Amino acid sequence: MSAPQGWYDAGTPGVQRWWDGVQWTAHERAAAPATLSMGWYPVPGTTDVRWWDGVMWTPYRVRAGKPRPDWLAIEPPAMGVVLGVLFVVLGMLQLFAALVTQNPGNFVFPVLLLSVAVIWFVGAAYSSGVRKLPAPQSAPIVDPVVRPLPGEVEGPGAGWYPMTRQVSRWWTGSRWSWYIGTKFGPRPGHAGPRGYLTSMIVGWCVAGLAVAGLIVAVLGSVIEQGLYSGAMIAIGIIVTLLFGGLAAFALLLTRSRRNALLLPTTPPPLR
């Protein structure tokens, strides 16, 4: 029986020819590259060793002997564009308000917002550029520093186990791996402890601002009553509620993602 129509190797390496179901045609194309398994590969034309998730390059590479995310890592890059546009809109609104009031001090905030927008746009462009790097052309690098890799089995019960609703972690059967499963695919999680510590520090610093606001409100209530004391009370209450809510949200969120950022201390439940 004749083969169904489709692209087939026609005897020339790297080239495929269209078979119409009856005979070869004159249409040719470059052969589709073989699917590479996920792993750490040298980036062609560079000295970088970067994580390939089986489909594309990711903003994670081995630096100074350790797997780390790039400083401008944004996944997906489209998210950086969306956030950049959001901060541009906020910055322009604040800039318009500053122009109306003609107060030089009011220009600081819009400049900060627009600067953050630029950072988001640059990060999105950088991460998009990483995805467009040439596909791996050599064997993966398996160094002890990047092991155990996802898919490595060292005992019974190996597999992905949920850490949160969005994140799972690979268990080899005898130990937890640093690699986590996300909606974008398997990703190295070696920078998790640093992210956890940073998030906790930021959360407690914001909580400190809430305490400072509470102190201002208390001072406003004990000094001689007047316009100045009323302003202190109002500002103190607003700062306390605002930063207190942000601190609680940041600390609780970080705590709930503890097993997604840090290696769990106990094995998973038996399946």
N, C-alpha and C positions, 0 to 999 in steps of 0.2 A: 504493500500500500504506500502511496505517496505521502511524504511528510506534510503536515499542515503548514500553511503560509506563515512566514515569520523571518526574523533575522537569524542567520546561522554563520558559523565560521566557514569561510570559503577557501581555505588553503593559504591565505596571507596572514601572517601573525599580526594581531592587533586590529584586524579589519573584518567586518561582517558584511555579508551580502544578503539582499532580500530575495527570499524564495516565495513565489506567488502561489505555491501549492502544486504547480505543474513543472515550472522551470525557473532557472535563475534569471534575475533581471539585472539591469545595469546599475541599480541603486546600491550604494555602499555607505557604511558609516564606521566610525571608530568603535572597536569592541568595548562593551561596557566593562568597567573595572570589576574585578572580583571583590565580593564583600569581605572586608577585613573585620576580624573580631576586635572587641574593645580591648584597650590596653595602652601602655605607654610606648609611643613611637618617636623616633627622631623626625623632626620636621624637615622635609627636603629643602636643601639650600641654606639651612641655618644650623646652629649648634644647639638649638632648643630640643628638649624632650617633653612632649606634650601629650595630654590624655585624649585619645580617640575613642569616642563612645560607640563605635561600630558604624556610624553614619557620617559624623562630622567631627572636626576639631573643636575642643572646648577651651575656655579660658583658664585652664589648670596646667601647670608645668612643674617640672622638677627644678628647683633653684636652691643653690647652696646645699645640695644633698637632701632636700626635703620637698615633698609634693605640696605646692601652695597655689592658691588662686591668684590670678593677675590682679593688680591694684584696681584696674578699670574693668573688672569682670562684671558684666551685666547679662543675665539670661532671663528671657530672650532679649536680644538687642532692641526689639520693638518696644519693650517696656521702658527702656531708657529714653526713646523718642517721645513716648506718651508723657512720661514724667517731666522731660525737658520742656515740652509744650505747656504743661500745666504750670511750671515755675515761670515760664515766659509770660503767661497770662497774668499770674499773680504779681510778677515784677512790674509789668506795664501798668496794672491798676494802681499799684503803690506809687509808681513814678508819676502817674497822672495826678494822684492826690497830692504828691509833694510839689508838683508844679503849680497846683491851685493855691496851696498854702504859702508858697514861696519861703518855706523854712528850710535852711540848709541841712539841718539835722534830720529832716524827713527823707533825704535822699540816700541815707545809709542803708535802710532796709531794702528798697528796690534794687540797689546795686548788689546786695548780698543774694537776693532771690535770682537775679539774672546771672550771677556768677555760678550759682548752683545749677541753673538750667544749662549753662555751657558745659559743666562737668558731666551732666547726664548725656548730653549730645555727644561729647567726646568719647565717653564710655561706650555708648551704643555703636559709634563708628568703629571703635577699636575692636569690640566683640564681633561685629560683622566682618571685619577684616580677618580676624582669626578663623572664622568659619570658611573663608574663601582660600585659605592656604592650600597648596597642593596636597593631595591625599598621600598617606604613608606609602613608601616604596621599599621598605626594608622590614626585617623581622622586629617584633616588639622587644622592648628591653624589660627584663624581669630581674630587678635588683632587690635585695632584701629590704631596702628602705620602703618599697612600694607594696610589699606583701603583708598579709595575704590578700590576693586579688579576688574580686567577686567571681564566683564560679569555682573557686578553689575548695576542695572537699578534704577534710582531715578527720572526719568521723561521721557517725549517723546523725540525721536531723539537719544536715546542711541546707541552707536556703535563706530566702529573704523573710525577715520578720518585721512587722510594723512597729515603728517607734512613735509616730504621730499619725494623723489621718492622711498626711501628704508624704511622709517620709518613712522608708523602711531601711533596715541595715542587714548586711550579709553576715550570716553565722556559718563558719566553716565546718561545724560539727564539734569543734573543741575550743574555739575562740572567736571573738567578734572581730570583724574587719572594720577598717576606717571608712570603707566605701558605703555610700548611702544610695538608695533608689529614690529618685524624684520624678516628677512629671516630665522632666526633660531627659530622663535616662539616668543610668548609673553615673555618679559623680564622686570624686575623691573628697573625703570629709576630714582630711588631716588637719585643716585649719580650724576645726570645730572648737577645741579648747580656747584658742585665742578669741574666737567670736563670742564664746560664752562669757569669758572674763570681761571683754569689752562691753558687752551688753549689760552685764551686772554693774559695772562701774558707771556707765552712762545712766542706768536706772537709778542708782543711789545718788548720783550727782543731781539728777532732776528732783529726786525726793528732798535733797538738801535745799533746793530752791523753793520747794513747797513749804519747808520748815521756816525758811527766811521770810516768806510771805506771811506766815502765821505770826511770827515775831513782830513784823511791821504792824499787823492788824492789832495785836495786843498792846503795843506801844501807843498806837493811835487811840486806843480806848482808855488808857490811863493818864495821858497828858491832858492839859487843859482843853476842854471842848471848844471846837471852832472849825473853820473851813479847812485848816491844815490837818487837823486830827481826823476829820471826816474823810478827807482824801486818802489818808494813810490807811484807815480802816477798809475803805472800798477797794483800794489797790491791793492791800494785803489779802483780803478775802478772795479776790479774783485770781491772784497769783497762786494762792494756796489750793484753790479748787482746780485750776487749770493744770499746774505742774504736779499736784497730788494725783490727779487722774492719769496723767501721762506716765508718771513713775509707777503707779500700780499696774497699769497696762503693760509697760515694758518689763517689769520684774516678773509678773505672772506669766507673760508670754515666754520669757527666757527660761523660766523654771519648767514650764510645760514642755519645752523643746530640749530639755536636758539630755535625754537619751539620744536625741538626734544630733547633738553637738559633741557630747562626751561618750566615751565607750561605756556601755552598761557594765555594772559590776557583777551581775548574775547572768547565768545562761538563760536562753529562752525557754518557755514551757514546752514540754514534750508534745509533739503533734500526734 
